[in-house]
Every structure is written in structure tokens, then in C-alpha cells.
Amino acid sequence: MKHAKLLASMPGWSRREFLRAAGLSVAGLSLPPLLGGCGSDSGNGRGGMPPADEMAQAVPLTVDPDIPWWLQNGFGPVFDELEAVDLPTRGRIPPELNGLYVRNGSNPQSGHSPHWFFGDGMLHAIRLEGGRAVAYRNRYVRTPLYLAGHGFDTRMPPLGGNNQSNVSVVWHAGRLLSSGEVGFPHRIDPRDLSTIDAYDFDGALMTTSSFTAHPKIDPATGALHFFGYWVFPPYLQYHVADASGRVVHSQDIAVAKSSMIHSFAITEQDVVFWELPVLFDLTAALNGADNPFAWQPNYGARLGVMPLGGLASDIRWVEIEPCYVFHEVNAYRDGDDVILHVCRHDHMFDHDDLPATQLTLRRWELGTAGTELTFRDTVVSDRELELPSHDRRFTGRANRYGWAVDSREHPDTLDLGGIALIDFVSGEVRAWDPGLSRHANEAFFVPGGAGEGEGWLLSLVYNRADDATDLCIFDAQHPDHGPIAEIRTPRRIPHGFHGVWIPD
């Protein structure tokens, strides 16, 4: 029973679970043609995965106008929780990749949600070991909302963990935390993806604080820097947890209203916030609005810089043109300037859905030398790059490389495309073109060498030609060359948000 040994790194998988998973794998689940062989290069069409040309067939991306785009095609929810072992693979999985890849995403258990952002959280995990794709498992995050079975409800404040946990996952201080847009994170057992509890950092968050979907780990100290925005004052709080996971610093940051602050950035010296004009509308929420956030450009937009681990009273702000930013690539200091690369939307939630926004990659420079902050905005690329990532060993430090999903224009949906490498020194953008039928998700960087960007990218890629998903592995320096390995998962995995790699 060689798989029993391979699964020992997931001790939560009991012998019964293993046998059931093995039985599912042998039975083939819904993919019998693909599970006939599991070699490292089974591309001849005789068992294993189908030839590459079959997988790259161009299937037009059509959208049913009677169904929300976030509930169809590659976004459509799945409902069962599966286990499988010894996943079929084309190419060669680097033997150095030993660990667990976990990705979160929005997956409404009812099959309906008012927006892509508001489904129940579902985690998908793939275990790599010794050059093999050992196991797959998926599980819903058992939040109170999920257990109650009624899904998203704007009239229920996200108190005490009563929130969706569908955006991100973070690994810190030996804890795997699943997080949503607001509310508490949920502690997850990495051995079997079971939900342990809503986690408040031993009471440090209290009932009315929150945890961002995008905390930052300082690579020098191991400290976790995070914030939370809230629907009542204090609208914004900043926290620091030390390397052991204990919250050691908290600050209330004065803002006038509850704005949707999805992410933030750190440098070696600074914390950088962007307060932009997507505001929470309490009246709309109490009236049961599908989306309680609205574009209100008259509120204005600004960037704030404060000392890392410092006092909120020292924050300084500079006004900018109204826009919206979900994600940054990274931030760092260059003398007196803070450099920040962001994926900038010209607006958000302005009586339309995401496909209508204009998206560009920008370089923001914040001058901090004078009594007032200065701001400079430069377009790096007008390609529709989103869901960015970087080498997290360089979080808050000068970085040359970033990666992002290279989207394609479509009037009725988000048409996720390939994976792009951005070289911020040369200005070059090199992208993998997966063909019209394949759609990549966030590319997570895993180190494989000492230098920045030496390693691999992991991305879940959906193929409409056969309604299936592969975990694709890329050489991080050359994603434009295409995957070096493609691992077929035992089910279609809906397009989602953010993942994490947990190394052995």
C-alpha cells in the first residue's frame, strides 16, 4: 500500500478515508478516460491525460444572459466533497516540491449568490511529494453561515465569526487560516481541511474587529501584519501578531466611513493603506441589498503611510484621483520614496459588474521627505493583469518580478487567460497564451532557489474543452514557455481567489 505511506503527511486521512479515496480514484469518479494511467508523461492518449492538442481545442466562451456570469462556465459552483489519490500527470513535477497547495474560492452551497464575492468558501488542496501528485481533497469552510444553510445575508452583521470565509488562506505560526472580506478568520486543519473554529487570536480581535483577506508576513521577523475594516466605528484597525501568532500591537485608524479596503502593503519601514470610494451602505444592507457596497466617487480617494508597527497618529495621507484597487503586487522603500505596484480599476460597483471596469497595472510613488506626501502615478502596462503575486521572501523589499493572470476582454464575463511575468526593471511583460479554451487562476510562487523568482508557479487552470481543471506548474522565470507539469484534478474546480503553499 504505497499510497498509505505517501498520505502519512496528511495524518487526518484515516485508513477508511484512504480506502474510500483510493476506491474513488480507481472508480474514476466522473473522469474515467483520464485515470487509466498515472505516469510522469502520459500524453499519448492511451490512458492518463489526453494529448495537449486535444486539451487546447478552442471552445467559444458563451454566456447565458439569464444566468449571472459568476454562476456559469468556469465559475459555476460544485457541491460534493471528494478525495482522490495518485493524480494523473503530464510532464515532470519537480521533486523538490514537497508540500500542500491550498486554494480558497467562492462556492455557494445553494447554487445561488448575489455576486461572485458572496458564495460560501470552499477549499481545494493538492498534495505533492517526491515528484508525484499524491492526493486531492476539497471541503467547504464550516462557518456559521454555511452551517445555517442560508448563505450570504447583508442583514446579519458578521459578528463573532458569523461571516463567509471564501477569499484567501494564510499559513502562519503553524496555523492555516481561511479568511473572507470581513469578520474572523477560520482555523483549518491542514491534514483534512476540516474547520476547527472561528479564530479571534485568543480574544485580541474581540467581537467587532476583523481580519483582512491579505495579511502580510514580514520575511525578516516572521510577524504577521494585518488589518480589518468594519461596518461600525472604529472603521479601520491595524494589528501585528508576532512570529508565534500572538497579537502584540493594535491601532485604531481614523477614517470617516466604512470603505471596502481589500488589501494593503508593507515595506521594511511602512504600512500603506488605500482608502478608495467603494463604501458600505448600512441602509441598503438593512434593506437586504444584494451588494451593500457602492461606488461613491464624491467621497474621494487617498493613500496613507504610517510607520510599520507604529502609531496611527503618525499616519499621513495624500489625495489621489478616484479609482479602485483590490490588489497590489508589492511595495518597498527607495530612499524617501515608497514604491507600490497595483492593479488599478477606474471604478468598481458602479451599477455594473467587474467586466465593465478599465484595468491597468500602475506604479505609484509616494514621496515622504517633505511635510506633505507627494504622489506620482505611472502606467506600467495596459494589459488586463489581476490576481497578482510575488516572491514572498521579498515582501516589503525591492523586487524585480511579479506575476498575474492575463485576462482577455469579454463583454459579459471575466475571461481569465494565461499567466504573465512582469519585469519591473526592464518593463517587459511575458505571458503564456493558453488558447481560448483554457483559463488560469492566481499563480502562487514557490521558492526553488536563493535568488528572487527562482522557483515555480502553481495555478489551477480550467479547460472548457473537457470541463476539467489541472494544477499547472510553471518555471517562474519562464511562464511564457507553458507548464512543465499538468496535474489533472478529479473534478472541475471553480475559478476562485487566493491560495497558499505549505511546505514540508
LOVOZA-57021 format. One record per residue (C-alpha): residue number from 1; x, y, z. Coordinates in nm, 3 decimals. Example, Ala and Ser with C-alpha at 12.3 -4.5 7.8 and 13.67 -1.06 7.14 Angstrom:
# LOVOZA-57021
[1 [1.230 -0.450 0.780]],
[2 [1.367 -0.106 0.714]],
This chain:
# LOVOZA-57021
[1 [0.000 0.000 0.000]],
[2 [0.245 0.266 -0.119]],
[3 [-0.018 0.540 -0.103]],
[4 [-0.073 0.483 0.268]],
[5 [0.285 0.589 0.329]],
[6 [0.256 0.886 0.094]],
[7 [-0.053 1.006 0.275]],
[8 [0.118 0.990 0.613]],
[9 [0.189 1.360 0.574]],
[10 [-0.188 1.407 0.592]],
[11 [-0.245 1.214 0.916]],
[12 [-0.605 1.328 0.928]],
[13 [-0.673 1.086 0.645]],
[14 [-0.766 0.764 0.826]],
[15 [-0.732 0.419 0.674]],
[16 [-1.105 0.423 0.598]],
[17 [-1.074 0.761 0.431]],
[18 [-0.775 0.642 0.233]],
[19 [-0.953 0.331 0.112]],
[20 [-1.256 0.535 0.018]],
[21 [-1.035 0.783 -0.167]],
[22 [-0.847 0.504 -0.341]],
[23 [-1.176 0.345 -0.439]],
[24 [-1.294 0.673 -0.587]],
[25 [-0.971 0.704 -0.778]],
[26 [-0.994 0.353 -0.914]],
[27 [-1.359 0.402 -1.000]],
[28 [-1.254 0.711 -1.187]],
[29 [-1.518 0.944 -1.046]],
[30 [-1.651 1.149 -1.335]],
[31 [-1.331 1.124 -1.540]],
[32 [-1.284 0.756 -1.633]],
[33 [-1.085 0.820 -1.952]],
[34 [-0.826 1.026 -1.764]],
[35 [-0.749 0.796 -1.475]],
[36 [-0.625 0.495 -1.663]],
[37 [-0.260 0.582 -1.607]],
[38 [-0.053 0.795 -1.371]],
[39 [0.293 0.813 -1.523]],
[40 [0.507 1.124 -1.529]],
[41 [0.441 1.174 -1.902]],
[42 [0.124 1.008 -2.022]],
[43 [0.045 1.224 -2.322]],
[44 [-0.008 0.959 -2.588]],
[45 [-0.385 0.936 -2.544]],
[46 [-0.369 0.576 -2.418]],
[47 [-0.468 0.627 -2.056]],
[48 [-0.355 0.913 -1.837]],
[49 [-0.426 1.261 -1.967]],
[50 [-0.531 1.341 -2.323]],
[51 [-0.281 1.484 -2.569]],
[52 [-0.209 1.855 -2.536]],
[53 [-0.370 1.940 -2.870]],
[54 [-0.698 1.784 -2.754]],
[55 [-0.688 1.989 -2.434]],
[56 [-0.627 2.313 -2.623]],
[57 [-0.929 2.293 -2.854]],
[58 [-1.087 2.633 -2.894]],
[59 [-1.435 2.632 -2.747]],
[60 [-1.607 2.973 -2.777]],
[61 [-1.679 3.135 -2.441]],
[62 [-2.052 3.198 -2.448]],
[63 [-2.259 3.337 -2.162]],
[64 [-2.624 3.262 -2.090]],
[65 [-2.780 3.606 -2.030]],
[66 [-3.037 3.454 -1.793]],
[67 [-2.770 3.326 -1.552]],
[68 [-2.525 3.551 -1.363]],
[69 [-2.177 3.515 -1.510]],
[70 [-2.036 3.410 -1.171]],
[71 [-2.266 3.105 -1.168]],
[72 [-2.179 2.958 -1.509]],
[73 [-1.888 2.834 -1.718]],
[74 [-1.570 2.801 -1.512]],
[75 [-1.723 2.999 -1.226]],
[76 [-2.016 2.763 -1.170]],
[77 [-2.029 2.608 -0.821]],
[78 [-1.969 2.243 -0.738]],
[79 [-2.133 2.076 -0.443]],
[80 [-1.970 1.748 -0.348]],
[81 [-1.661 1.697 -0.137]],
[82 [-1.418 1.449 -0.288]],
[83 [-1.098 1.267 -0.207]],
[84 [-0.865 1.109 -0.460]],
[85 [-0.510 0.977 -0.473]],
[86 [-0.234 0.937 -0.730]],
[87 [-0.350 1.207 -0.970]],
[88 [-0.264 1.166 -1.341]],
[89 [0.011 1.394 -1.461]],
[90 [0.164 1.510 -1.787]],
[91 [0.520 1.637 -1.773]],
[92 [0.752 1.627 -1.475]],
[93 [0.666 1.752 -1.128]],
[94 [0.983 1.896 -0.970]],
[95 [1.078 1.651 -0.692]],
[96 [1.170 1.947 -0.470]],
[97 [0.801 2.040 -0.447]],
[98 [0.701 1.863 -0.129]],
[99 [0.404 2.013 0.045]],
[100 [0.039 2.107 0.022]],
[101 [-0.116 2.363 -0.211]],
[102 [-0.446 2.502 -0.078]],
[103 [-0.672 2.745 -0.260]],
[104 [-0.989 2.921 -0.146]],
[105 [-1.285 3.036 -0.352]],
[106 [-1.648 3.136 -0.353]],
[107 [-1.882 2.838 -0.395]],
[108 [-2.245 2.892 -0.282]],
[109 [-2.385 2.571 -0.138]],
[110 [-2.734 2.670 -0.256]],
[111 [-2.613 2.724 -0.612]],
[112 [-2.710 3.092 -0.595]],
[113 [-2.537 3.407 -0.474]],
[114 [-2.582 3.779 -0.545]],
[115 [-2.220 3.820 -0.659]],
[116 [-1.902 3.620 -0.722]],
[117 [-1.769 3.754 -0.392]],
[118 [-2.055 3.629 -0.175]],
[119 [-2.060 3.249 -0.201]],
[120 [-1.962 3.005 0.074]],
[121 [-1.592 2.931 0.097]],
[122 [-1.461 2.605 -0.047]],
[123 [-1.102 2.491 -0.008]],
[124 [-0.923 2.270 -0.259]],
[125 [-0.593 2.103 -0.165]],
[126 [-0.340 1.905 -0.369]],
[127 [-0.053 1.722 -0.205]],
[128 [0.279 1.698 -0.394]],
[129 [0.556 1.467 -0.283]],
[130 [0.862 1.316 -0.445]],
[131 [0.764 1.418 -0.797]],
[132 [0.409 1.286 -0.771]],
[133 [0.067 1.436 -0.717]],
[134 [-0.023 1.225 -0.419]],
[135 [-0.371 1.336 -0.321]],
[136 [-0.660 1.580 -0.369]],
[137 [-0.932 1.687 -0.130]],
[138 [-1.191 1.966 -0.117]],
[139 [-1.404 2.088 0.173]],
[140 [-1.643 2.370 0.246]],
[141 [-1.536 2.605 0.524]],
[142 [-1.787 2.530 0.802]],
[143 [-1.871 2.887 0.900]],
[144 [-2.189 2.961 1.099]],
[145 [-2.342 3.090 0.777]],
[146 [-2.263 2.766 0.598]],
[147 [-2.396 2.553 0.885]],
[148 [-2.715 2.760 0.896]],
[149 [-2.762 2.688 0.527]],
[150 [-2.883 3.033 0.426]],
[151 [-2.566 3.178 0.275]],
[152 [-2.499 3.547 0.235]],
[153 [-2.738 3.783 0.412]],
[154 [-2.649 4.152 0.439]],
[155 [-2.894 4.195 0.726]],
[156 [-2.683 3.972 0.952]],
[157 [-2.370 4.154 1.076]],
[158 [-2.057 3.935 1.060]],
[159 [-2.011 3.916 1.438]],
[160 [-1.806 3.653 1.615]],
[161 [-1.710 3.463 1.302]],
[162 [-2.058 3.478 1.152]],
[163 [-1.903 3.564 0.817]],
[164 [-1.816 3.398 0.492]],
[165 [-1.460 3.269 0.461]],
[166 [-1.416 3.247 0.087]],
[167 [-1.126 3.465 -0.027]],
[168 [-0.786 3.362 0.099]],
[169 [-0.574 3.128 0.307]],
[170 [-0.265 3.210 0.510]],
[171 [-0.010 2.986 0.681]],
[172 [0.146 3.147 0.988]],
[173 [0.278 3.020 1.321]],
[174 [0.174 2.666 1.235]],
[175 [-0.187 2.768 1.172]],
[176 [-0.381 2.753 0.848]],
[177 [-0.635 3.034 0.844]],
[178 [-0.913 3.079 0.590]],
[179 [-1.034 3.437 0.556]],
[180 [-1.308 3.635 0.391]],
[181 [-1.355 4.003 0.318]],
[182 [-1.461 4.089 0.674]],
[183 [-1.507 3.909 1.005]],
[184 [-1.292 3.650 1.177]],
[185 [-1.064 3.404 1.002]],
[186 [-1.146 3.036 1.043]],
[187 [-0.884 2.792 1.161]],
[188 [-0.843 2.494 0.926]],
[189 [-0.679 2.158 0.992]],
[190 [-0.433 2.116 0.703]],
[191 [-0.444 1.739 0.741]],
[192 [-0.803 1.706 0.620]],
[193 [-0.928 2.064 0.556]],
[194 [-1.180 2.036 0.839]],
[195 [-1.284 2.361 1.007]],
[196 [-1.167 2.386 1.367]],
[197 [-1.321 2.717 1.476]],
[198 [-1.359 3.087 1.411]],
[199 [-1.027 3.226 1.528]],
[200 [-1.001 3.558 1.715]],
[201 [-0.631 3.544 1.807]],
[202 [-0.708 3.447 2.166]],
[203 [-0.956 3.730 2.207]],
[204 [-0.738 4.004 2.057]],
[205 [-0.986 4.077 1.778]],
[206 [-1.285 4.094 2.011]],
[207 [-1.631 4.082 1.854]],
[208 [-1.625 4.399 1.646]],
[209 [-1.283 4.372 1.482]],
[210 [-1.198 4.199 1.158]],
[211 [-0.926 4.019 0.963]],
[212 [-0.821 4.104 0.610]],
[213 [-0.801 3.855 0.328]],
[214 [-0.449 3.988 0.259]],
[215 [-0.228 3.985 0.569]],
[216 [0.145 4.033 0.515]],
[217 [0.427 3.833 0.674]],
[218 [0.748 4.031 0.726]],
[219 [1.022 3.798 0.599]],
[220 [1.275 3.948 0.842]],
[221 [1.078 3.899 1.163]],
[222 [0.808 3.647 1.079]],
[223 [0.550 3.892 1.218]],
[224 [0.202 3.893 1.066]],
[225 [0.077 4.242 0.982]],
[226 [-0.293 4.266 0.915]],
[227 [-0.590 4.499 0.936]],
[228 [-0.965 4.481 0.941]],
[229 [-1.232 4.720 0.824]],
[230 [-1.572 4.723 0.983]],
[231 [-1.926 4.848 0.929]],
[232 [-1.930 5.050 1.254]],
[233 [-1.663 5.268 1.419]],
[234 [-1.376 5.212 1.451]],
[235 [-1.395 5.156 1.080]],
[236 [-1.029 5.056 1.037]],
[237 [-0.791 4.877 1.272]],
[238 [-0.429 4.768 1.224]],
[239 [-0.277 4.471 1.409]],
[240 [0.059 4.295 1.440]],
[241 [0.099 3.934 1.552]],
[242 [0.448 3.813 1.636]],
[243 [0.607 3.502 1.485]],
[244 [0.426 3.284 1.741]],
[245 [0.088 3.425 1.633]],
[246 [0.027 3.641 1.942]],
[247 [-0.117 3.987 1.873]],
[248 [0.129 4.236 2.020]],
[249 [0.014 4.565 1.869]],
[250 [-0.320 4.719 1.765]],
[251 [-0.418 5.065 1.646]],
[252 [-0.745 5.232 1.550]],
[253 [-0.701 5.437 1.234]],
[254 [-0.932 5.733 1.192]],
[255 [-1.140 5.723 0.872]],
[256 [-1.476 5.888 0.811]],
[257 [-1.674 5.592 0.677]],
[258 [-1.658 5.220 0.617]],
[259 [-1.483 5.178 0.284]],
[260 [-1.401 4.847 0.121]],
[261 [-1.027 4.815 0.184]],
[262 [-0.946 4.478 0.034]],
[263 [-0.569 4.481 0.078]],
[264 [-0.276 4.694 0.193]],
[265 [0.103 4.683 0.173]],
[266 [0.411 4.696 0.392]],
[267 [0.772 4.794 0.340]],
[268 [1.064 4.744 0.580]],
[269 [0.958 5.071 0.746]],
[270 [0.600 5.146 0.648]],
[271 [0.239 5.039 0.634]],
[272 [0.050 5.166 0.327]],
[273 [-0.331 5.189 0.313]],
[274 [-0.553 5.296 0.027]],
[275 [-0.893 5.437 0.119]],
[276 [-1.098 5.443 -0.200]],
[277 [-1.460 5.536 -0.274]],
[278 [-1.633 5.197 -0.251]],
[279 [-1.841 5.244 0.064]],
[280 [-2.052 5.019 0.277]],
[281 [-2.416 5.132 0.273]],
[282 [-2.576 5.035 0.605]],
[283 [-2.927 5.134 0.493]],
[284 [-2.900 4.923 0.180]],
[285 [-2.771 4.633 0.388]],
[286 [-3.058 4.654 0.636]],
[287 [-3.300 4.656 0.343]],
[288 [-3.148 4.331 0.214]],
[289 [-2.946 4.465 -0.079]],
[290 [-2.767 4.202 -0.284]],
[291 [-2.448 4.407 -0.260]],
[292 [-2.410 4.653 0.028]],
[293 [-2.107 4.823 -0.133]],
[294 [-2.142 5.111 -0.380]],
[295 [-1.917 5.339 -0.585]],
[296 [-1.932 5.690 -0.434]],
[297 [-1.656 5.896 -0.601]],
[298 [-1.752 6.215 -0.417]],
[299 [-1.607 6.055 -0.102]],
[300 [-1.263 6.094 -0.258]],
[301 [-0.960 5.867 -0.262]],
[302 [-0.633 5.878 -0.071]],
[303 [-0.321 5.684 0.024]],
[304 [-0.190 5.671 0.379]],
[305 [0.159 5.590 0.508]],
[306 [0.239 5.512 0.871]],
[307 [0.536 5.352 1.050]],
[308 [0.548 4.972 1.043]],
[309 [0.427 4.857 1.382]],
[310 [0.384 5.222 1.475]],
[311 [0.117 5.464 1.590]],
[312 [-0.193 5.555 1.392]],
[313 [-0.142 5.917 1.495]],
[314 [0.164 5.924 1.270]],
[315 [-0.022 5.832 0.953]],
[316 [-0.001 6.081 0.666]],
[317 [-0.240 6.091 0.370]],
[318 [-0.227 6.214 0.013]],
[319 [-0.532 6.259 -0.211]],
[320 [-0.544 6.078 -0.547]],
[321 [-0.790 6.051 -0.834]],
[322 [-1.086 5.823 -0.752]],
[323 [-1.022 5.464 -0.858]],
[324 [-1.032 5.119 -0.703]],
[325 [-0.757 4.870 -0.616]],
[326 [-0.816 4.520 -0.493]],
[327 [-0.457 4.400 -0.514]],
[328 [-0.101 4.523 -0.508]],
[329 [0.198 4.329 -0.636]],
[330 [0.436 4.451 -0.364]],
[331 [0.573 4.768 -0.203]],
[332 [0.921 4.879 -0.097]],
[333 [1.130 5.179 0.001]],
[334 [1.360 5.358 -0.242]],
[335 [1.523 5.626 -0.029]],
[336 [1.250 5.869 0.071]],
[337 [1.003 5.719 -0.175]],
[338 [0.760 5.433 -0.122]],
[339 [0.714 5.237 -0.446]],
[340 [0.390 5.046 -0.490]],
[341 [0.271 4.844 -0.790]],
[342 [-0.106 4.797 -0.809]],
[343 [-0.378 4.662 -1.036]],
[344 [-0.591 4.974 -1.081]],
[345 [-0.958 4.970 -1.182]],
[346 [-1.108 5.302 -1.291]],
[347 [-1.419 5.226 -1.081]],
[348 [-1.595 4.942 -0.902]],
[349 [-1.956 4.851 -0.817]],
[350 [-2.084 5.143 -1.022]],
[351 [-2.416 4.979 -1.121]],
[352 [-2.230 4.712 -1.316]],
[353 [-2.018 4.403 -1.272]],
[354 [-1.644 4.354 -1.290]],
[355 [-1.612 4.310 -1.669]],
[356 [-1.701 4.677 -1.728]],
[357 [-1.400 4.827 -1.549]],
[358 [-1.086 4.959 -1.714]],
[359 [-0.787 4.780 -1.563]],
[360 [-0.419 4.882 -1.581]],
[361 [-0.101 4.796 -1.393]],
[362 [0.035 5.110 -1.225]],
[363 [0.349 5.221 -1.044]],
[364 [0.260 5.452 -0.756]],
[365 [0.540 5.657 -0.600]],
[366 [0.480 5.821 -0.263]],
[367 [0.734 6.085 -0.167]],
[368 [0.775 6.104 0.211]],
[369 [1.065 6.351 0.251]],
[370 [0.862 6.671 0.288]],
[371 [0.599 6.779 0.534]],
[372 [0.334 6.665 0.284]],
[373 [0.330 6.340 0.092]],
[374 [0.368 6.362 -0.284]],
[375 [0.218 6.121 -0.536]],
[376 [0.316 6.010 -0.885]],
[377 [0.118 5.764 -1.098]],
[378 [0.273 5.580 -1.396]],
[379 [0.118 5.317 -1.623]],
[380 [0.336 5.006 -1.634]],
[381 [0.109 4.805 -1.862]],
[382 [-0.237 4.845 -2.011]],
[383 [-0.285 4.469 -2.021]],
[384 [-0.568 4.347 -1.801]],
[385 [-0.349 4.198 -1.526]],
[386 [-0.508 4.095 -1.197]],
[387 [-0.470 3.848 -0.910]],
[388 [-0.101 3.939 -0.880]],
[389 [0.166 3.762 -0.678]],
[390 [0.533 3.800 -0.596]],
[391 [0.820 3.613 -0.431]],
[392 [0.710 3.649 -0.068]],
[393 [1.067 3.630 0.055]],
[394 [1.080 3.986 -0.083]],
[395 [0.760 4.119 0.072]],
[396 [0.826 4.484 0.155]],
[397 [1.162 4.472 -0.022]],
[398 [1.267 4.586 -0.368]],
[399 [1.152 4.324 -0.615]],
[400 [1.211 4.285 -0.984]],
[401 [0.941 4.031 -1.068]],
[402 [0.570 3.991 -1.031]],
[403 [0.315 3.753 -1.180]],
[404 [-0.051 3.798 -1.265]],
[405 [-0.342 3.649 -1.454]],
[406 [-0.352 3.797 -1.804]],
[407 [-0.723 3.845 -1.869]],
[408 [-0.895 3.882 -2.204]],
[409 [-1.171 4.124 -2.295]],
[410 [-1.524 3.986 -2.293]],
[411 [-1.841 4.197 -2.265]],
[412 [-2.037 3.955 -2.048]],
[413 [-1.794 3.783 -1.810]],
[414 [-1.444 3.773 -1.671]],
[415 [-1.238 3.591 -1.932]],
[416 [-0.936 3.475 -1.738]],
[417 [-0.645 3.396 -1.969]],
[418 [-0.286 3.293 -1.915]],
[419 [-0.008 3.375 -1.669]],
[420 [0.217 3.679 -1.718]],
[421 [0.560 3.761 -1.577]],
[422 [0.616 4.133 -1.520]],
[423 [0.978 4.251 -1.513]],
[424 [0.966 4.585 -1.332]],
[425 [1.327 4.665 -1.423]],
[426 [1.304 4.615 -1.799]],
[427 [0.932 4.686 -1.823]],
[428 [0.881 4.364 -2.018]],
[429 [0.567 4.154 -1.979]],
[430 [0.595 3.793 -2.095]],
[431 [0.276 3.587 -2.094]],
[432 [0.171 3.228 -2.152]],
[433 [-0.111 3.210 -2.405]],
[434 [-0.315 2.904 -2.305]],
[435 [-0.554 2.918 -2.600]],
[436 [-0.911 3.035 -2.588]],
[437 [-1.042 2.729 -2.405]],
[438 [-0.811 2.743 -2.104]],
[439 [-0.836 2.986 -1.815]],
[440 [-0.573 3.030 -1.545]],
[441 [-0.626 3.134 -1.185]],
[442 [-0.385 3.308 -0.947]],
[443 [-0.025 3.189 -0.987]],
[444 [0.131 3.126 -0.647]],
[445 [0.511 3.145 -0.627]],
[446 [0.701 2.863 -0.453]],
[447 [1.077 2.913 -0.397]],
[448 [1.321 2.677 -0.563]],
[449 [1.646 2.874 -0.534]],
[450 [1.807 3.155 -0.340]],
[451 [1.751 3.433 -0.590]],
[452 [1.432 3.630 -0.639]],
[453 [1.195 3.450 -0.869]],
[454 [1.393 3.125 -0.870]],
[455 [1.124 2.863 -0.830]],
[456 [0.785 2.764 -0.963]],
[457 [0.433 2.892 -1.008]],
[458 [0.125 2.691 -0.917]],
[459 [-0.203 2.777 -1.091]],
[460 [-0.535 2.597 -1.128]],
[461 [-0.623 2.608 -1.498]],
[462 [-0.975 2.533 -1.621]],
[463 [-1.023 2.378 -1.966]],
[464 [-1.366 2.432 -2.122]],
[465 [-1.292 2.175 -2.392]],
[466 [-1.338 1.891 -2.144]],
[467 [-1.484 2.080 -1.845]],
[468 [-1.186 1.987 -1.627]],
[469 [-0.919 2.153 -1.415]],
[470 [-0.544 2.096 -1.400]],
[471 [-0.296 2.216 -1.143]],
[472 [-0.029 2.357 -1.373]],
[473 [0.331 2.406 -1.263]],
[474 [0.546 2.666 -1.439]],
[475 [0.909 2.769 -1.427]],
[476 [0.858 3.107 -1.259]],
[477 [1.120 3.272 -1.479]],
[478 [0.958 3.146 -1.799]],
[479 [0.581 3.108 -1.758]],
[480 [0.553 3.208 -2.125]],
[481 [0.702 2.869 -2.212]],
[482 [0.393 2.699 -2.072]],
[483 [0.350 2.443 -1.796]],
[484 [0.627 2.198 -1.715]],
[485 [0.369 1.972 -1.548]],
[486 [-0.009 1.946 -1.561]],
[487 [-0.192 1.754 -1.289]],
[488 [-0.550 1.654 -1.361]],
[489 [-0.776 1.702 -1.060]],
[490 [-1.070 1.464 -1.013]],
[491 [-1.322 1.741 -1.064]],
[492 [-1.370 2.081 -1.217]],
[493 [-1.253 2.343 -0.968]],
[494 [-1.445 2.672 -0.999]],
[495 [-1.249 2.989 -1.058]],
[496 [-1.154 3.126 -0.719]],
[497 [-0.930 3.370 -0.545]],
[498 [-0.615 3.307 -0.343]],
[499 [-0.402 3.014 -0.236]],
[500 [-0.101 2.923 -0.024]],
[501 [0.178 2.667 -0.029]],
[502 [0.254 2.480 0.295]],
[503 [0.599 2.325 0.258]],
[504 [0.704 2.011 0.444]],
